[in-house]
Amino acid sequence: MFIGGGLLIFFLARNDAFLYQQPIIRIIKVENSQPQKITDEYGNHDQQVDQKLTGKVLNGKYRGQIFHFKNTFTKSHGEDQQFTTGQDVFVNYYHQHRKSKPTVTIINYKRDAYLFLLIWLLLAALFLVMKLTGIKAIISVAINFVLFLVLVQLDITWNITNFFWIFAAGAILFTAISLLIVIGFNQQSLVTFIAVSSATALALGLSYLVTQLTHDSGMHYEALDFATQQPKQLFLASTLIGLLGTVMDASTDIVSTLFELKQSQPKIAFKQLFLSGRQVGRSIMGPLINVLLLVFFTETFALATLYFRTGNSVGYTFEWTMSLGFVQAIISGIGITLTIPMASLLAAWRLEWMNK
């Protein structure tokens, strides 16, 4: 069933060109020239290949017609892409004369079929492994994704200066929705919500206080990609969302473990619950921080490599490509550290109070 569903989704996505207004062409023939060696001004060596492409229009005014167009790519694929037979691409038409046939320019590769297939594989894996809990997680992710798009749209529509508070309110909603769907409306979700909110607010507040006291020394907010609003506000908003994810992960593990421990051992004391929570926190702290660092390396690897290849020093490269991401990773690490005692204390206190 899952294999059949995946194949059906892939087939439908490969034939959904009629849903797009942007012209789409399916490449039916490719002719590649012999690679030519090239060298840029920085001494980087590469190979360049010219392509003669033939494609069939899948939608719009020229549907069914054949077009011939060209593409050039390098072996490194730094700023270009190689196209092969069977690929679908978005194109633009350019008319040199009103009555003549237009020429074609490739805009981008059409990837929706592979994206939908990957999403289907994720959903199928979650359902097979986690059953009902997996379905709840899927619903939670979908709702939070829609909510995030709404928040971004509100930010664009209102165009206010202090737009950070839009995402701060959204963070509270993210937390509440996720916990209510996955855990349910009970004491465990309430304790987790308080722990997540408190640790996130405290970690972000401490970090903001440090930046204020140091007058943002060394913080190049202008290095953010495509920042069209106040860069610092944008940095704080993105930091909050990343911090919320790590804190929620740690809090959920600690609180759920203590609630299960209390259920299996009703007579366990407050102190033992608190110490058990700290032990759980210590065991997950290392892997979580390593995940943060790996995500940080992934986000900055390509740009940092480009800076190094163009002759920039380690210090300059770190300052302009890695420093902000590294600060965000540190803030998330602080959040995890604060979450462990806070979640352990809140859960132990609530379980002890409920037993009286």
N, C-alpha and C positions, 0 to 999 in steps of 0.2 A: 504493500500500500504506500509506504513512504517513498520507495523508489519510483513507483508509478506517478505519485504526486509531484515529485521533483522533476521527472521528465515532462510532465504536463505543463508545469510552471515554466520550464525552460523553453518549451515549444511555443507557448503563448507569448512569452517575452520576446522571442526571436521574430515573431510575426505581429508585433503591436505597432508597427510604423504608422498605421492610420490614426493612432491616438496623438501623434506629435504634429505640431505646426511647423517645426524646423525640418527642412528637407533632409532625408536620409537616403544614403546610397549603399548598396551592398557590393563589395568588391568582388569581381568575378575573374579578374586576370591581373597578374603582377609580373612585371619584367624589371629585374634588378641589374644595374650596371656593375662593372668591376669596381671594387673598393679602391679609393684613392687616399693616400696618406696626406694628412694635413697637420699643421702645427700652429698653435695660437701664439699671441704675444708673450705669454708666460712660459713658453717652452713645453706645454702639454701636447702630447702626440695623440692623434686619433685617426680614424678612417671614416671617410664619407662615401655614401652610396646614393645614387639617384634612382628613383623608381618611376616607371611608367605604369599607371593604374587604369584599369577599365572597370566601370561600375554600372549597376542598374539601379535606377531611381525606384524607391519603394513607396513613396507617397507624394501627394501634392500635384501641382500642375503638370509636371513632366514625368509622372509615374509611368514606369515601363520603358522609358527611353534609356539609351546607352550613352554614357559620357566617358571621355578620356581626360585624365588629369595627371599631375605629377606630384611627387613628394621627395624630399631629401632627408635622410637621417644619418646619424653618426653611430658608430659601434658603441659608444658610451651612453647614448640616449639621454644626454644631459638636458637638452631642451627640445627634443624631437622624438618621433616615434616611428617605428617600422610597421608597415601594414602588410597583411597577408590575405590570401584568398579566403572569402567567406566572412570577413569582418564587415560590420555595419558602422558607418561613420556619418556624423552630422556635417552638413556642408552649407555653403552659401553660394548663391548664383550671382554672377556679375555680367551685366549686359554691356558689351562694347558698342553695339548698335541695336536699336529697338527691334528690328525684324530678324536679327541674326540669333543663332543659338547661343545661350549664355555659356560662359566658362565657369568652372567649378573650383572652389577652394575648400579644403578640409578644415573644419573647426575643431572637432574632437571625436574621440572614439565612443561609440554607443556601448555602454557597459551594463545596462539594466538587466539583461538576461543572466549574467553571472552574479550580479548583486542579489537578485531575487532567489537564485539557486542557493547562494551561501546563506541567506536568511532562512530559507526552507530547511537546509541542513542543520542550522542552529536550533530552530524550533523543534525539529524531529529529534535531535539529540537530547534536548531538554526534556521533552515528553517521555522518551524512552528511559532516561536515567532517573528523572525526578517525579514522573507521573503528574499528580494534581499540583504539587508544589512547583513543578516546572511550568505548568500552565499559568499559575498565579504570577510567577516571575515574568513570564512573557507579557501578561496583561499589564503588570506594573511598569515594565520597560516601555511598552507602547504608550501608556497614558503619560508617563513622564516625558517621553519624547515629544508628544503633542503639546504638553504644557511648556516645554522649553521653547518650541517654535512660537507659541503664543507670547511668551515673555520677550523673545527677540523682536517679534512684530510690534509689541507695545513699546519697546525701547525705540524702534525706528519711527513709529507713529508719533509718540509724544516728544521725542528728541529733546529730552531734558538733560540738565547738567549732571545731577546726582542720580544717574541711572543705576548705580550699584544697588540701591534699595529695592529696585524691581526684582533683581536676582536674589537678594536676601530674603524677600518674601517668598520668592519661588523656591528657595532652598527649604524653607519650612514646609511648603506644600509637597515638595519632592519627598521629604522624610516621612511626613504623615501618610501620604498615599502609598508609598512603598511598604511601610510597616503594616498599615491596615489591610492591604491586599495579601501580603505574604504571611504575616503572623496572625492578623485578625484583631478585633477590638477586644483587648483583654489587658490584664495587668502587665504581662510581658512586653507588649507593644508600647504601653505607656512608659514603663521604665526605660526602655530602649530609646524612645523619642526624647525623653528628658536628658538622658546621657549623651545622645548624639548632638542635640541642640546646645547643651551646656559646653561640651568639649569643643565643638566647632566655633562657637562664639568666643570662648576663652582663648583658643589658639589664634584665631584671626585677630582678636583684639590685642593680644600681646605682640603679635607681629606688626600690626599697624602702629602700635605705640613705639616700637623700636625704630621703625622707618621715620616716624615723626621726630624722635629724639636725635636721630642721625641725619635728619634733613634729606632723606633719600640718597645719601651718599653712595655712589657706585651703581645706582639703579637706573638703567637706561630704558625707561618705559617707551621711549620712541622707537626702540628696536622691535616692538611688537609688530607682527606682520599685518598689514592692511588695517591699521588702527585709524578709524575715521572719527572717533570720539575721543574724550579725554583718556589718554593712555593709562594713567594710574587707576582710574575707575574700571577700565577694562581689565587691567591686571588683577585687581581685587576681586572682580566678579568671577573671572576664570579660576583664581586661586580658591575662592569659596566653593565652587562646584567640585573641584578636585579634592579639596580638603573634606568636604561632606561625604564623598564616596569612601575614602579611606577610614574616616571616623565611624561611619555607619557599618562598615565591614567588621571592624574591631568590636564595636559595641554589641552588634548582633551576636557574634560568637560568644562573647563573655556572658551576656545576659541569658541567652538561651541555654548555655551550659549550666549556669547556676540554677535556673528554674528546673531543668531536668535532674540536677543533683538533689535539689530539695524534694522533688517528687519521689525519687528513689530512696532517699534517706530523710524522712520527715523530721527526725530529731537532731539533725546536724545544727551546730551552733553558728551564731552570727560571725564570730571570728574565723571559723573554718571556711564559711562561705566566702568571706572577703579574701582570705588567703588563696582559696581555690581560684577565685576570679583573677587575682593577680598572676597566678601561675599560668592560667590560660592565656592571659595577655602577654606574658613573657614568651610563650611558645609561638604565638602568631606575630609578635612584633618584628622579629628578624625577617621572616618571609615577606611581610607587608612592606617593610622599608626597602628590601631588595627589589620588589615589584615596582615601587616608586622610582628607584634609580634606573631600572631597566626601561621604564616608560620615558623617563627623562632622556636617557641616551638615544632612544628610538626617535624622539621628536627632534633632537638637535643634530643627529649624526650626519644627515645629508648636507645641511647648511654649513656645519662645522668643517666637513671635508672640503666643501667648495672654498671656504675661507682659507684653509691650509694650502690648497692647490694653487691659490692666487697669491701666495707669498706672504700672508699675514702671520704675525707671531702668535704664540700660544695665548699670551695674555690678552691681546686684542681680540682674538677669536672667542675666547671664553667670555669676555666682557660684553660682546655684541651678539652672541648666538646662544650662550649657555647660562649666563648669570641669572636671568629671570626664571628660567625653568629650574635651575638649581635652588633658588630661593623658594619657589613653590614646593619643591620636594622637601626642603627643610621644614617649611611650615606644616606640611602634611605629616612629617615625622613628629613634630611637636604635638600635633593633634592626636596622633596614636599614643604617644607617651602620656598625655593628659587623660585620654579615654580610659586607659587601663584602671587606674585607681577610682575614677569617677563612676564608671559603669559597675565595677566590683562593689563599691560602697553603696550605690543606689539599689542595686539588685539585692545585696545582702540585707540592707535595711528594710526593703519592701517585703522580702520573704520572711524576715524575722517579725515584722509588724503584723503581717497577715496571719501568722501562726498564733498570735495572742488573742 
